[in-house]
Amino acid sequence: MNDDNQDTFRNVNRQPGLQIWTINNMQMVSVPAQGFGNFFEGDCYIVIYSKGSGQSADIHYWIGNSSSQDEQGAAAIYVTKLDEHLGGSPVQHREVQGNESPLFRSYFKNGLIYKKGGVASGFHHVDTNVYNVLRLLRVKGRKHVTATEVEVSWNSFNNGDIFLLDMGKAIVQWNGPQSNRREKLKAILLAQDIRDRERGGRAQIGLVEGNDEQASPELMKVMMAVLGQRTGQLKEAIPDDEPDQVQNTNVRLYHVFENSGNLVVQEVATQPLTQDLLHSSDCYILDQRGSNVMVWKGKQASKEERQEALNRAVGYIKAKNYPYSTNVNVMTEGGESAMFKHLFKSWRDREQTQGLGTTYSMGRIAKVDQVKFDTMELHARPELAAQQRMVDDASGDVKVWRIENLELAEVNPNTYGQFYGGDCYLVLYTYQRSNQKQYILYMWQGRHATKDEITACAYQAVNIDNKYNGSPVQVRVVMGKEPRHFLAIFKGKLVIFEGGTGRPGVVTPDGGARLFQVRGTNELNTKATEVLARASSLNTNDVFLLKTDHIIYLWYGKGCSGDERVMGRAMSDVLSKQDKQVVMEGQEPAEFWVAVGGKAPYASDKRLQREEPPHSPRLFECSNQTGQFRMTEVDDFAQSDLDEEDVMLLDTWEEIFLWVGNSANQYEAKEAWNSAQEYLRTHPAGRDPDTPKIIVKQGYEPPTFTGWFNAWDPHKWSVSLISLTHVLRLQDLNNTKLNKSPVGVSGGGNRAPGGPTSSPPVYRFHGGDLSPRPSTPTSPSTQRAQSSASMTQSPSSSYTPSSPAGGTVSPSAGGSGMYLDPELLINKSPSELPQGVDPSQREDYLSDADFENLLGTSRSDFMRLPKWRQSDMKKKSGLF
């Protein structure tokens, strides 16, 4: 390898974005932007993604399955030198073809294309505007798409995957009968990407449904001409690669070093790990039992140790007999990834502000100044709402029910804020956002409530949710784990009694003195929690209220602030109107100690419950389809990664959000709570299983959720289904000649997202020729007769009036098979609809395919839904 690496690295751009090189003759050769996403199986690549100045970059080296050992070694050396060139701050990643990390895949939104051969063999990543191409790509994946070149033969096809037959000037997409809608859309976007980047937008795209090939005779003729006649049955579907490894609780930390030329691996600790185990003078390997291997390099480790970190990780994998494809990440102290930090019980970056305020020290006790915030700023800046865990300033309306005899019983507003450990409660909070009512439904579960009461609480929550058409955000609150907004809505009057019940007429036995711990600095963050009335329950950092038969003692610990004392005084008035006596720590009267059973040691030198340090949020796609909880992480996530067919888990550390898409599998939606519980139970950092869990439904996202996403679009869900229909329609070349433009598309057709677009066609013909149709459909019986008389009319042909006001339209429910284009029905006022269309039954005029694309379910399944759910789905799709 030459020593002129500096010349090579001078071309490394530190600006935000992606840069890619391939290894050719042991040298780094830049890949043009048009070739990004194309990877030759015989090559190795170096990929850098930079987030901009002040932020560390990620360096990946990608290993093709057919690459040589020399190329792999050269790539590893270049990565090490490149890391040095960039100051040692980047995180290094080792990627193997077919087993790329979610972060790597996130750079290529339209998918990865694996190409045969390599640059050294004379191949090029992209030959723009070259049309003498013939290849067959097998497309797999719903979240992360890969396209692999396979033999151009019917033998390569199967029933479950999608195939792109690329013939240069035309690309035919064949959808396997068992492929789903999301996979089809991903494949279309990939086909568009190939057309626009490699063919200058001048290739045409055709679409064939594998379960309805006869509807596309012209395209099938083209495929037969290239692939020959098909004989025999297609192969069965090939299962997709399993999602990410089951969350691994077996995490081990090793100190790795060389001794007399031998690699020494010394175990340091197992989970849960703490940050103080890492010493700046050493290098460590963190092993998730082979699912992922991470290397941490201390800033004061020797240069040799830091340079050899990657090679030692590869040697460690070999020594452990882990698969060659095991992912490896190398990071320097101070540049740790979010995944790495999440594996530790606690993690604090240097000079990091604690909690939500400014940290300062007083002796050995950590304190936090709470930051005031403006409610208008919460609405203008959802990221602030997310960080504060506050949807508003808690000035909305509150209604509280208690579960009594398994039914709902309204709670007297005078006792709002008093929660008993033997009860379960439902709290409905209503607030305004953009002049529309929003709802949060809290389900508070007492520690001593019966299983029947907890079950009834969940059941009644569903009833309330249905009453409000599924719009409330549901939050399950375990006693003692109340989220910040829950505290705020009770305005400093939240009291949690350890046991008993608040039911009218039930007398709680007198158990003597009762002790309450008060935490909070203002009415938005304060609560009083009953603790055991013993001296050992005291804490020098807090205010305690000791309620006896004749007096309430206000005990002020030495570490509490003036604001905490004020809130303690206010809370004492909530508990009782008895006389109050202030007791300073160290000046307690004898009566005080008698009431708590005598003096005893208590926490006097540290805060027992520190503010949790902020962690970077992580998004996962959840699945129980294999019978075992699995999840696939989505790196660098955005709103577009929320798949309406999935349940997604957003972990903000202090809260767990479960986002349920409108078309999510019903079983997974029902199992959402269990999925969140399993996630916390198996988390390597030993997470609290009672962390608040919040169910958010698509279209009803609160700012505490949307604030974790960059540039959230509140209107996305109302148009997403329409956009998907348009994409599918614009690619529909069924029964048209490939030497003509697609139906409704001119000059090269619809461009990929971000490029120029042509207007979508208003009318669509799925079958038969493209000759004009009658402009005024008659009655369903007449239409059926016409359909039977004409061999060129398929059951899915579209008939539309010449103008919205012209003619009379009959619904398709009678089996006429004659449908209106969705363009004439979506987001139209009754006066704008074609004559004869019932505005309240617009869905009856859609073909079955358009019905499923727009509403996300079949017509028969839709009819089985409750009326409120039908109305909700119609509103979101514009059919209302």
N, C-alpha and C positions, 0 to 999 in steps of 0.2 A: 504494500500500500504506500502511496506517495506521501511525502511530508507536507505537501502544500495544502493542508486541510484548511488553513486560514482563508485561502482563496475561495474554497468551496463554501465556507461558512459565512463569507461576506455577503453571500446572496440570501442568507437567512433573514427573512423579514420579521421584525418584532411587532409589526402592526397586527391588530386583531384579525383572525381568520385562519385558513387552512393552507398548508404547504405540504407537497408530497414529492419524494424522490424515490427512484428505483436504483438498485445496485446493478451496474453494468460494467463488466471488466474491473471489478473491485472499486469502482468509482461511483459517487453519488451523481445521478443524472436527474434533473428536474422533470417532473411530469406536468404537462400543460393542464390548465384548469378544465379543458373540455374532456380530459381523460380521468378526472376524479371519479372514483367509484368503480373503475375498471382495474382488476388485479389479475395479472398473469400467474397461473399456478406454478410456473417454473422460476419465479423471481422472488426477491425480498424487497420490501419497501420501508421507507422511513417517513412517518407522518407526524407533523407538528401542528397542534392547534393552540393558538394563543388567544387569550381573552382580552388582551390589551395591556397597556402600561400599568405597572404596579401589581399585576396579577401573574402568578406562575403559569407556565405553559405545560402542556402534556405532550410527551414524545412517545410515539408508538413505533415499534419495529415489527412489521408483518412478515410472516414466514409462509411462503407458498408450499403446498404439499409436495411439489416436485422440485423445489429449489435445492441447490447443492450445499454441502457443508461449508464450502469456502464462502459462498454468498451469505450464508447465515452468520458466519464468523465476522465477515466484513461489516455487516449491518450492525451487529452488537458492538463492534469497536467504534463505529461512527456514532452510534447513539451515546456511548460513554463520552466521547470527545465533544460531541455537540452539547451534552449536558454541562461539561466544563465551560464551553464557550459561552453558555447562557448563564453562568454564575452558579451552577449547581442547584438552582431552585426548581427546575421542571420535575414533574413526576414521570417516571419512565414506565412503559407498559410493553410487555411481550405478548404479541398476538399471533395465533396460529389459525390458518385458513379453516373456516367452518366452526371455529370456537372463539370468535372475536368477542371482546367485552361489550356490554351495552354502551359504554362511553364511546368506543370506536365506531360502533354502528350508528350512533346518534349523529355523527358527522355527515352521513350519507342518507338523507331522509328518504330518497327514492329507492334505496337498496344498493347492495353490492353485486357486481357482475364478475364471476370467475371465468377467465378466458384460458383456453388451452395454449400451451407454449410459453414463450418468454421473449423479452426484448433482445436477448443475445441471439435468438434464432431468427431475427429479422422482422419480428412482429412489431406493430405500432399500437400504442394505447388507443388512439383515435385517428382515423383518416376522415376528416370532414368532407362531406359532399361526395364520398365514394359510394357507389351503388352496387358494385359487383360483390355483394355480400350474400351468403347463404349460411344460416346457422339456426339452431334450435336451442332456446333457453328454457330450462325448467325453473319456474318461480315458486319459492316456498316462503311461508312465514306471513303472519298477520301484523305483528308489531315491528319486527326487524326482517326485512326482505332480503333474500339472496337469490341470485339468478346464476345458474351453472350451465355452461355449454355442454350439451349432450349430443349423442349421435342423431343425425337428421333422419329419423325413421319413426314409423308408428310404434316400433318396439320400445321407444323411450317413453311413450305416453302411459299415464295411469289415470284412474278415476278421481283421484284426490287433489292433484296439483294443477297448476295453470302453466300453459306453455305459450311462448312467443316464437312464432315462425318468422324470422327476420330475413326478408328477401331483398333488402336494399331500399327499393322504392315503395315497398309495402310491408307492413308488419301485421300479421294476423294473430290475434289473441284467442286461444282456445281454452275455455274454462271447464275444468273437470266437473262432472256432475256433483261431486261431493265437496267442491270448494264453496266457501261462503262469500257473502257480499263484501266483507272487509278485505279479504284476499284479492277479490276481483278489482276493487278500487286501487289497491296498492300496485297490482300488476299494470293497470291502465296508466298510473302515474309513471311507472318505470318505462312503459312503451313510449309515452310522451317525451320522457327525458331522453331516450335513445334517439327519437325522431328529431328533437330540437338541437341536441348537442352534436350528434354525429351526422345528421342529414340536413342540417340547416333549416329544419321545419318543413322539408319538401317531401317527406314520406307520408303515405296514407296508412291509417290504422283501421283494421277490421276486427269485428268481435263475433265469436262463435260460441254458443252455449253447448257444452258437450252433451247435455241431456235433451237438446232440441236442435240437432244439426240440420234437420230437414227445413228449418226456418231460414237457413242461410245457404241456399244451394250454390250461389255463385262463389262464395268464399270456400265452400267445401270442394268445389271443382279445382280451385287454385291449390288447396292443400293436397288434394289427390294427385295433381299434376307434379307436385314436388316430392311428395312422400310415397306415391304409388297407392294402389288399392289396399285397403285395410282388410286383413284376414284375421278371423278369430276375435275373441273378446279382449278388451283392454285389461291391463293389470289392475289389481286392487290398489287402493290408496296406500301410499307409503307414509307411515306415521311421521309427523314433524318431529324434529329434535326436541327432546324434553326441555322445558323451561329451566331457568337457573336452578342451581342445586337447592335442595331443601335447606332452609335456613339452618346453619350449622351452629349448634351450641358448643361444640368441641373446639375451642380456640386455645391455642398454646403459643407462648412467646419464648423464643430461643435466642440465646447469645451465640453468634456464629463467628468463629475466628480460626486462624491457621496456627498450628503448632508443629514446628519442624516439618513443614511441607504438607501436613495432614489437615484436612478440614475437620474442625471440632464443632459439634453441635451440642450446646449445653442448655437444657430446659431451665427457664427462669420462673415461669408462672403459668397457671391456667386461668380460664375465665371465672369470675369477672376481673378484667384487667384494670389497673389504675395507671395514670400517666407517670407517676413517680418511679415506675419500674424502668423507664427509659433514661439512660445516662448519655449525655452529649458526647462522651469520649468513646462510645462504642457503636457497633452496628448490630441490628437485631432482625430476626425473621419472625413474622407473625403468620402462623399456619392455621387455616380453617379446615383442617383435616383433608387437605388436598383440593378443596373446591376453589381455593384462592391462596396464593402465597404472596405476602407483602414484605418488602425489605425497608427498614427504617435506618437512615444514616445520620448519626449524630454530627453536629457541626464541628465538634472538636476531634472527631475520629481522624485517623491518619489518612493522607491522600491515597495511599495504596489500598486501604480498607474501603474507601469510598469508590475508588475506581473498580474494585473487584466485586462490588456488591451484586451486580447483575449476574456475573459468572457464578458467584457462590450460590445464588438462588437457583440457577439452572442445575448446578451440582447437587444442591439439596434435593431437588425434584427427582433426580436420578437415584440418589441414595435412598429415598423414600419409596422408590418404585411407583411414583405417581405418573399419570398419563403425560405423554409428551406435550399435549395440548393445554396443560394446566396454565392458567393465567398467572402472570408475574407482574407485580407493580413495585417500583422502586421510588422512594421519596426521601427527601431531605428534611431534617428537623426544621419545623416552621412552615413547611409546604405540604403538610399531610392532607390526604384526600378526605372527603366527607365520610366515605365508607370506612376508612381506617379509624377515624375519630369515633364513629358509632360503635366500634367494638370495645370501647373503654367505658367503664362505669361513669367516669367523669373526665372531662377534658376542658382545659382552659388555655386559650391562646395567650401569648405574652401581651401584656398591657390591654387585655380584653376587659371591657366594661362588664360589671357583674349585673345580671338581671336586666332590668329596663332603666336603670338609673346610673348615677355616678358612684363609683366605689371609693370608699376611704376607710382607713383603719383607726380603731380606737382600742389600744391594747392588742389583745388577741382575738377581738370580736369583729367580724365582718359586718358592715352596715351598708344599706342602700338608700340613697335619696330617691324617692319616687318622682317620676317626671309627670307633670300635668300635661294633658293633651286636650286639643280642641275637637269637639265632635264633628265640626264641619271638615276639619282636616282628615278625620277618619274616613269620611265619604270620598274626599278628593284624592286621598292617598291610601288605597286598599292595602299596600304593603305595610303601612303603619298599623292599620287595623289588625293585620295578621300577626305582626310582632307583638302588639299589645294584647292580642287575643280578645279584642273588644269590637263588636259590630257597631256600637254607638256609645253614647254617654249614659246608658241605662235609664233614660228618661221615658221609655215606652210604657205600655200597659202590661200589668201582671195579673194573672189569674191562677189560683192554686186549688188543686183537688187532693184529697187524701183517699187512699184505698180503704174502704170500709165494707166488710162482708163481700169482698171481691168486686164491689161496684164503686163508682165515683161519688164522692161526697165533697161538696164545696167547702172550702176552709173560710172561716171568718176573717175578713181582711184585717181586722184589728190584731190578728195573731200571725199575719204574714211574716215570714222570716224565722219562725220557730219550728224546728224539725226534730222529730223524736226518732231515736234509733230503732224503735219497735214498729215503725210505720214505713209506708212507701207513699210518695207524693208525685204528682204530675204538675209541672209549672209551665204555663203557656205565656210566652213573652211576645208581644206585638210591637213592632216599630215601623217607621216609615223610611223608605229609601226610594228616591226618584219619584216621590208622590205615589208610591205603591206600598201596600201593606206587606210586611215580611213577618215570618213567624219562626220562633225557636221553641221546641218542646223538650223540656228537661224531664228526665225520669230519675228521680232521686230515690235510692234504695237504702233503707236503714240497715245497719249491721245486724240487727236482731229481728228483722222482719221474717215472716215465714216464707217458704218456697211458693206456697199458693198466692201469697200477696205479691211477691215479685213477679210471678207469672201473670197475675191479673193486671199488674201495673203495665207490663209490656202489651197485653191484650187491649187495655183501655187506650194506650198510646196509639195503637193502630186505628181505633175508632175515631179518636180526635184527628189523627192524620187524614183519614178519609173525609171527615167533615170539612176539612180545609183543602180538599182536592189534592192531597199529597204534597202540599207546598211547605209544611214546616220542616225545618232542620231538626233532626232528632239527636239528642245528647243524653247518653246514659251516664249518670253521676253516681259514683259509689261514695257512701258516707265517708267524710274526711278528705275526699279528693275533689272538692268543688272547684270548677274552673273559675277564672277571674271574672268573667261576665256574670256568672251566677252570683258571686259575691256582690257585685255592683248593683244588681237590680233590687237588692233589699236594703240599700242605702245605709249600711253600717249597723243593721239590726239583725243580722243573721246569727242565730244561736242554735247550736247543735247539742241536743241532750243525748247522753250516751244510751239510755234505754227509755222505757216507758212509751206512752202514746199520747197523742194530742186529741184523742176522740172525746167528744163531750160526754160528761157524766162518769168518766173513768177516773178514779182517784188513785194517784200515784202514792204508794206507801212512803212514809217519811223515813228516809235513810240517813238522817243527820246532815252534817255539813256537805256542801257541794262545791267543787272547785272548777273554775272555768279559765282556760288559757285564751287570752285575747291577742290576736295578731292583726296588724294593719296600721296604716298611717292616715287614712282618710276614709270617707264613707263608701268609696268605691272598691276598697280592697280589704275590708275588715270583717272578721268573724270571731265568734267566741265558741270554743269547743270544750265540752265537759270532759275532764280527766279525773283519774282516781284521786280522791281527796287525801293525798298523802304528801309529805314534804318532798319525797323523791320525785314528784311530778313537776316541781318548780324548775325554772330556767332563768338564769340571770339576764337573759336578753329580752325577756317579755314581761307583759303585764298579766297578772292573775287576779281573778275575782273569787273570793272565798265567801260563799253565802251560808250564813248560819241562821238560827231561828230568830235572832233579834237584830242582826247587823250584817252589812256586807263590807268586807275588808278589800281595799284596792291595794294590792301588793305590787310595787314598782321595782323591777329588777334594775341593777346598776347599769345594765347595757341598753335599756330601752330609751327611746327618744321622747322629746316633748310631744310630738304628734301622736305617738303610741299611747302616751298617758291621757291625752285628750280623748282619744277613741275609747280607752278603757273606762273613763268616767261616763261617756255617753252610753256605753254598753251596760254599765251597772244600772242605769236608769231603765233600760229595757228589761233587765232581769227582775228588778224589784224596786219598789218605792221605799224600801227600808232605809234606815240611817246608814250613812257611808263613813268609813274611816280609812284614811290613807296610811299605808304602812310601807316605809322605805326598807329596802333590803338591808339587813343587818341591824334594824331597829324594831324588830317584831316584838309585840307584847306576848306575855306568857299565854294569854287566851288564844292567840293565833296558833301557837304550836300545839296547844291542847286540841283545837278543832281539827288539825290535820294528823293527829295521832302521835305527836311528838317530833322533835328535831331528827333530821336524817340527811345524809349527803344528797346533793342534787347538782345538776349541770351548772357550773359556775365559771367555766373557762372557754367555752366554745359554743357556737350556734349549732343546735342539733339539726336543723333543717335549713341549709343554705339555699339561696336562690339557685335554681338549676342553670348552668351555663348554656347559652344558646348553641344549638347544633344546626348545621345546614339541613334543610328539609330534604327528604328523599321520597320519590314516587315509585310505586310498585304496581304491576298488574297482578291481580290475585287469581288463583285457580285452585279448585279442588277436584278437577276433572279426573285425576288419576287416583282419587281416594285418599290422597295425601296432600297436605297444604303446601303449595308451591307458589313462588312469586318470581316475576321477572322485573328487574329494576330498569327504570327509564332514566337515563342520564340526560343532563342538560334539558330538563323537561319543559314543556310549554303546554298551553291549553289544548293544542291540536293533538297531544298525546293522550288525552282523556277519551278513550274509546267507548262509544255509546253501547257497545255490546259487552262491556266488561264491568267488573267491580275493581276500582283502583284504590290503593291504600297510600295516603299521604302522611308521612311520619314527620311531625314537627318537634318531636321529642316530648314536649309538654302535653301535647294532644295527639290523638290518632284520628284522622279523617278517613271515612269510608265513602267514596264517591260511587254512586250506583247509576250506571248508564240506563237510559230509557229502554234499551233493547237487551239489557243484561240477562244472562241465564237466570231463571227464577230461583233455581236451587242455590246458585252462588249468592244471589241477592239475599235470600233468607239466611244463608250461612255467614253473612257479613260479620255479625258480632263474633261468632266463633272464630272466624278468620283473624280478626283483630286480636282476640285473646290468645290465639295460637302464636301469632307473630310476636306478641310481647313475652309469652312464656318461653319461647325458644330463642329470644334475642340474646346474643352472646354477652351483652353488657349487663345482664341481670336486671332487666327493666321492671318497673313496678307494674304488676298485672292490673292494678286499679287505675292506671292512667286513663283520663277521660277519653271516651270514644264517641265520635260524632258522625252520624250518618247524614250525608248530603246527597240529594237527588239532582240529577241533571236538570239544569234550568232554574234551580232554586239555590244557587251557591251564595253563601254570605261573604262579606268582605274579609272575614277572618280566614276564609279558604282562598278566595280569589287573589288575595294580597300576596300569596306565595308564588304566583305566576306573573311573569312579565307580560305587560300589555294585554290584560284580560279583555276579551270582547263580549259584552253582555248579550249581544244579539246573535252570537254564533249559533246557538242551538236552534234558533227559530228559522235559520236559513240553511243549516248544514245538510238536512235531508234533501232540500230542493237542489242544493249545489251538487250533491252526489248524483241525483237524477240527471242533472244537466251534463255532468261528466260522462255518465254512461250513454246518454243520448247522443252526445257529440261524437262519440267514437263508433256509433252504430252504423256500420256500412253494409248491413245485411241486404242481400239481393241487389247490390249495386255493382257495377263493373269497377275493377281496380284501376282502370285507366281513366276513370272519372273522379271528380272530387266527391268526398263524402256528402251524404244528404245534409243540407243545411250548412255546409262548411265550404268555404272557397279559399283559394290562395294558400293552400297548404294546411288548412284545417285549424282547429282549435289548438292554441299553444299551451305549453305547460304552465302551471301556476306561476304568476309573476310576469309572463310574457303577454304579447298582444292577443286578444281574443276576438273571435267572430261571434256574432249574435247567434244564440241557439235557435234551431228551427222551431216553428210554432206547432207544426203538425208532424206526426211520425207514422211511418208505414212499416210494420214489422214483416209483412209477408206480401207475396205477389209482386206485380210490376209497379212502376211509379206513375201510372196513368192517373188522370184526374178522377176524383171520386164525387159522388152526388153531394151537393152542397147542403142539402136539407134532408137529414134522415127522417124517415117516417116512423110508423109504429114499430114496436119490437117484432110483431109477427111478420110485418112486411119485410123488415130487415133480415129476419132469419130466412125468409123465402129467397131474398136476393142472394144471401150468403150461400145458400144451397145451390142456387142456379149458376154461380160463377166459380170456376175452378181456380181463378186467379186471386180470389179473396180468401185470405186465411182468417181463422177465428180471431186473430189479434189485430186485424187491420183497423186503422183509425179513420173515423169519419168526423168531420167537423164542418160547421156552417161557414159560409163564406165570410161572415162578419158576426161579431158577438150578438148583434141584434137581429140577425137574419135567421129565418127558419125556426123549426121546433126541434128540440132535442129530447130524446127519450133515454131513461137510465138503462144501464147495462144489466141491472139485476135480473131482468127477465131472460137473460141468456142470449141476448142479441149478439154479443161479441163486438159491438161497435161502441167505441169509447172516445171521449174528448181528451185532447192533450192537456196535461196538468197546467200548462201555461194559461189556459183559459179559465182555470178554477182557483188557482192559488192567489191569495191576497187580493181578491176582487170583491168589490161591494156588490150587493144583490142586483143593482141596476147595470153593472158591468158584465154580468153573467149572460151566456147565450140564452135566448128565449127558451123557456120550458124547463130550465134547470132549477131544481129545488135548492135554495141556498143552504138549507139545514141538512141536506143529504148529498153534498157534492161528491163524497167518496163513492157513491153509486155509479158515477160516470167515469170512473178510472178503470183501466185494464188491471188485471190481477198483478202484473209486474209493476205497474206504476203505483198501485195501491201499497204493495209491500215495500217498494223503495221509499215512498213518502212517509208511511206510517210505521215502518219497521216491523210489521207483523203481517201474517196472512189475513185474508178477509174473514175466514171462519174463526180464527183465534180472536180477532178484533170483536166479532159479534158476541163472544162469550165474556167480554170484559164488562165491568159495571159502567153505567152511563156516564158517571163523572169522569172515569178514566178515558172513555172514548172522547168526550168533549175536550179533555186536556190534550190528548194526542192530536186531535184535529186542529186545535188552536196553534199548537207548536209547528204544525206542518203548513199552516196558512189556509186550511180548509174550513174556516169558520167565519 
